[in-house]
Amino acid sequence: MGANMARRLKDRGHAITAVYDANPAAAAALATELGALVATRLAEATAAADLIFTVVTDDAAQLAVFAEGGDSLLVGAAGKTFVNCATITPATHVEIERRARVAGAFALEGCMASSIPQARNGTLYLMCGGDRAAFERVKPVLEKLSTALRYIGPAGQAAQVKALVNMVMNINTAGLAEGLGLGAALGLDLDLLREVFAQTGANSQVLKTDGEDMQNRAHDCFFSAAHAAKDSGIALQLGKDAGLTLPLAAATKAQFDRMIALGLGQFDKSGVAELTFTGRQG
């Protein structure tokens, strides 16, 4: 995601001054492509730019790159703005904003409800949270990445919305896999079944993106099962904190957890169909 966002901004006339990645080879290749500095330390990335985007895996990784000591993006960060695009807990976004503020910097949530092709094409659905004035300052850059840019509210709120988006998406994905799996077990024509789904109350965005892949076992990864499990877990914790029971979200997380246990965690989320079609992994 980060690499394609950088490519998009380069195409739109922005200078990509530095690239940092936990995988040095990946960073070197992208930096060569974009004419950027390969930052070997996080502080080098901050020093090279006024606006820094982060795309990491989870809460631990986000907190690590914004560490309060040692090598960190916060070193020399006064006056800089960070846009953090990972799907992580709202509490972590709030903590990162606090750490940035102590360093004299600004941190925004840039939660993405899209995938890799949209990052490259500048058609992300981008939900932002944090200081409104900071958002307005970087809005012209964010508009180059998104055709649906939304300011949600203070720090943590965009992450809450993103957690709910992914919770519902994951439930839809698991439900579609069950529907198609049962259809296959009944001997139905799955092309016909998907057409009927698309014209009835069974329709969904997931049907468009994942239905054919489920049928054809094409699980090249755009959004992994491991990430689906993580994000469903974030939503479940939000529900628990709010005093709610979310049985569908819990059942869906269990399906993606099962994929991880079977060694399928790096499959695309469409791979949940491997658990529901007769004769497959499940």
C-alpha distance (Angstrom), angle and dihedral (degrees) to the residues before:
residue distance angle dihedral
M1 . . .
G2 3.80 . .
A3 3.79 93.7 .
N4 3.79 92.5 51.4
M5 3.79 91.9 46.6
A6 3.80 88.4 53.4
R7 3.81 91.3 49.3
R8 3.79 90.6 50.3
L9 3.80 93.3 50.7
K10 3.80 90.8 47.2
D11 3.80 89.5 52.5
R12 3.80 89.4 51.7
G13 3.78 93.3 55.2
H14 3.79 103.2 -94.4
A15 3.79 120.4 133.6
I16 3.79 112.9 -121.2
T17 3.78 99.1 -152.1
A18 3.80 102.8 177.9
V19 3.81 141.2 11.0
Y20 3.78 126.6 -159.3
D21 3.79 126.0 -177.5
A22 3.79 135.6 166.1
N23 3.82 83.9 -127.1
P24 3.84 103.9 65.1
A25 3.80 93.2 -164.1
A26 3.79 91.4 55.6
A27 3.79 91.0 48.2
A28 3.81 92.0 49.5
A29 3.80 93.3 49.9
L30 3.80 93.5 48.9
A31 3.80 93.1 44.3
T32 3.80 90.6 53.0
E33 3.79 90.7 49.2
L34 3.80 93.4 49.8
G35 3.80 100.0 34.8
A36 3.78 92.3 -116.6
L37 3.78 136.4 140.6
V38 3.80 116.3 -95.7
A39 3.80 102.3 -129.1
T40 3.78 110.2 -148.4
R41 3.79 91.2 -176.4
L42 3.79 128.5 42.4
A43 3.80 91.4 -125.8
E44 3.81 89.7 59.3
A45 3.80 90.2 60.6
T46 3.80 91.4 52.1
A47 3.79 92.2 47.0
A48 3.81 91.7 52.4
A49 3.82 98.9 52.5
D50 3.78 144.6 38.5
L51 3.81 93.7 -150.2
I52 3.80 118.9 43.3
F53 3.81 126.1 -173.1
T54 3.79 121.3 -158.1
V55 3.81 126.1 -162.9
V56 3.80 112.7 177.8
T57 3.79 137.7 156.8
D58 3.78 107.5 -112.6
D59 3.79 148.4 -18.2
A60 3.80 94.5 -73.5
A61 3.80 92.1 53.9
Q62 3.82 92.3 47.0
L63 3.78 92.6 50.7
A64 3.79 90.5 46.3
V65 3.80 96.0 56.0
F66 3.80 88.6 48.4
A67 3.79 93.9 45.0
E68 3.79 116.4 160.7
G69 3.80 91.5 -133.6
G70 3.79 138.5 30.6
D71 3.79 122.3 14.9
S72 3.79 107.2 -2.4
L73 3.77 142.7 145.5
L74 3.80 85.9 -113.7
V75 3.80 93.3 68.3
G76 3.81 106.5 108.2
A77 3.81 89.9 -5.3
A78 3.81 99.7 138.8
G79 3.80 109.6 134.1
K80 3.82 93.5 8.4
T81 3.82 125.0 122.5
F82 3.81 124.3 -141.2
V83 3.80 125.1 -161.7
N84 3.79 110.0 -162.2
C85 3.78 113.7 -159.1
A86 3.80 104.5 177.0
T87 3.78 122.6 115.3
I88 3.80 99.5 -117.4
T89 3.77 136.5 140.1
P90 3.81 117.7 -64.5
A91 3.80 89.3 -124.3
T92 3.79 90.7 60.3
H93 3.80 91.9 52.0
V94 3.80 88.5 51.6
E95 3.80 90.6 50.2
I96 3.82 92.5 48.5
E97 3.80 90.0 51.4
R98 3.81 89.0 51.7
R99 3.81 92.8 50.1
A100 3.79 91.6 47.2
R101 3.78 91.7 49.6
V102 3.81 90.7 52.6
A103 3.82 87.7 53.4
G104 3.81 91.2 50.1
A105 3.81 92.7 -108.1
F106 3.81 136.6 114.8
A107 3.80 126.2 -119.3
L108 3.79 124.1 -165.5
E109 3.77 132.6 -176.4
G110 3.79 112.7 -122.5
C111 3.80 100.8 -176.5
M112 3.79 113.2 -174.1
A113 3.80 123.3 -149.1
S114 3.79 93.4 -173.7
S115 3.78 140.2 68.8
I116 3.81 143.1 -117.4
P117 3.84 99.3 -68.0
Q118 3.81 91.2 51.0
A119 3.80 90.9 51.2
R120 3.80 89.4 55.5
N121 3.80 94.6 45.0
G122 3.81 96.8 44.4
T123 3.80 93.1 -117.2
L124 3.80 99.9 119.4
Y125 3.78 120.6 144.8
L126 3.79 95.2 -129.3
M127 3.81 122.4 -167.8
C128 3.79 115.7 -169.9
G129 3.76 133.9 -164.3
G130 3.78 136.7 178.1
D131 3.78 135.2 58.1
R132 3.83 107.9 9.5
A133 3.80 94.5 -147.6
A134 3.81 91.4 52.2
F135 3.79 88.9 50.1
E136 3.79 92.1 52.2
R137 3.82 90.9 50.9
V138 3.80 94.0 55.5
K139 3.81 96.3 33.5
P140 3.84 93.7 102.1
V141 3.81 89.3 59.8
L142 3.79 94.1 43.5
E143 3.80 89.7 51.9
K144 3.81 88.6 62.8
L145 3.81 88.4 61.5
S146 3.79 100.5 41.3
T147 3.77 140.8 50.8
A148 3.80 89.8 -171.3
L149 3.77 109.1 42.0
R150 3.81 115.1 174.4
Y151 3.79 131.1 -178.1
I152 3.81 104.9 -149.0
G153 3.79 105.4 179.5
P154 3.81 143.7 -93.0
A155 3.80 123.1 -7.4
G156 3.78 112.4 -57.8
Q157 3.80 98.3 24.4
A158 3.80 97.1 89.3
A159 3.80 88.5 51.2
Q160 3.80 89.9 51.3
V161 3.81 90.9 53.3
K162 3.81 91.2 46.1
A163 3.80 90.9 51.3
L164 3.79 90.1 53.6
V165 3.81 92.0 47.0
N166 3.79 91.0 53.5
M167 3.79 93.4 42.4
V168 3.79 91.7 56.5
M169 3.81 92.4 40.9
N170 3.79 91.2 52.1
I171 3.81 92.2 48.3
N172 3.81 89.1 50.7
T173 3.80 90.6 48.8
A174 3.80 93.9 51.7
G175 3.81 90.9 44.7
L176 3.79 92.8 50.8
A177 3.80 90.5 49.8
E178 3.80 89.9 54.2
G179 3.79 92.6 47.7
L180 3.79 94.1 49.9
G181 3.79 92.2 41.2
L182 3.79 91.5 53.2
G183 3.80 90.2 45.4
A184 3.80 90.2 54.1
A185 3.81 91.3 48.2
L186 3.82 89.2 52.8
G187 3.79 90.7 51.9
L188 3.78 95.0 -114.3
D189 3.80 123.2 156.6
L190 3.80 101.5 -102.6
D191 3.81 94.4 -158.2
L192 3.80 88.0 56.9
L193 3.79 91.8 43.3
R194 3.79 92.3 53.5
E195 3.80 90.0 49.6
V196 3.81 90.4 52.8
F197 3.81 91.2 46.8
A198 3.80 89.4 52.3
Q199 3.81 91.9 55.5
T200 3.79 98.1 45.0
G201 3.78 142.1 48.5
A202 3.81 89.0 -71.4
N203 3.80 90.3 72.5
S204 3.81 119.9 115.4
Q205 3.78 141.7 151.8
V206 3.80 86.9 -103.5
L207 3.81 89.7 59.6
K208 3.81 88.2 57.8
T209 3.79 95.6 47.1
D210 3.82 103.1 33.2
G211 3.80 111.0 18.8
E212 3.79 98.6 86.9
D213 3.80 91.2 40.2
M214 3.80 90.6 54.3
Q215 3.78 90.4 50.7
N216 3.81 94.0 47.4
R217 3.82 97.6 37.3
A218 3.83 90.6 -120.4
H219 3.79 102.3 152.8
D220 3.80 103.9 161.3
C221 3.76 103.0 158.1
F222 3.80 121.9 -101.4
F223 3.81 94.7 140.4
S224 3.77 114.8 10.4
A225 3.77 128.6 -133.5
A226 3.81 87.6 -124.8
H227 3.80 90.2 58.1
A228 3.80 90.4 45.8
A229 3.81 89.5 55.1
K230 3.80 91.4 48.0
D231 3.79 93.7 48.6
S232 3.80 93.6 46.2
G233 3.78 86.6 52.6
I234 3.80 91.1 54.1
A235 3.80 90.4 53.2
L236 3.80 92.4 46.6
Q237 3.80 90.5 53.5
L238 3.80 90.6 49.7
G239 3.79 88.2 52.0
K240 3.78 91.9 49.2
D241 3.80 90.9 49.6
A242 3.82 88.9 51.5
G243 3.81 92.2 49.2
L244 3.81 94.3 -110.6
T245 3.80 132.0 133.9
L246 3.81 113.2 -140.5
P247 3.82 106.2 -170.8
L248 3.80 96.6 171.1
A249 3.79 92.5 50.4
A250 3.81 89.7 48.0
A251 3.81 92.7 50.4
T252 3.78 90.7 47.5
K253 3.79 92.8 50.8
A254 3.80 88.5 50.8
Q255 3.81 89.7 56.7
F256 3.80 93.1 51.7
D257 3.81 90.5 43.7
R258 3.79 87.2 54.2
M259 3.80 89.9 53.6
I260 3.80 89.3 54.0
A261 3.81 90.5 49.6
L262 3.81 89.3 52.5
G263 3.81 91.7 51.5
L264 3.81 93.4 -105.7
G265 3.79 98.1 112.1
Q266 3.80 93.6 114.4
F267 3.81 92.6 53.5
D268 3.78 115.5 103.3
K269 3.81 113.4 -93.4
S270 3.83 86.6 -102.0
G271 3.81 84.5 73.0
V272 3.81 88.7 79.5
A273 3.80 82.8 87.8
E274 3.80 87.0 72.3
L275 3.81 85.5 73.6
T276 3.79 96.2 51.2
F277 3.82 107.0 40.1
T278 3.80 115.7 87.5
G279 3.81 112.4 -107.8
R280 3.79 96.9 18.2
Q281 3.82 129.4 106.0
G282 3.79 96.3 -61.5
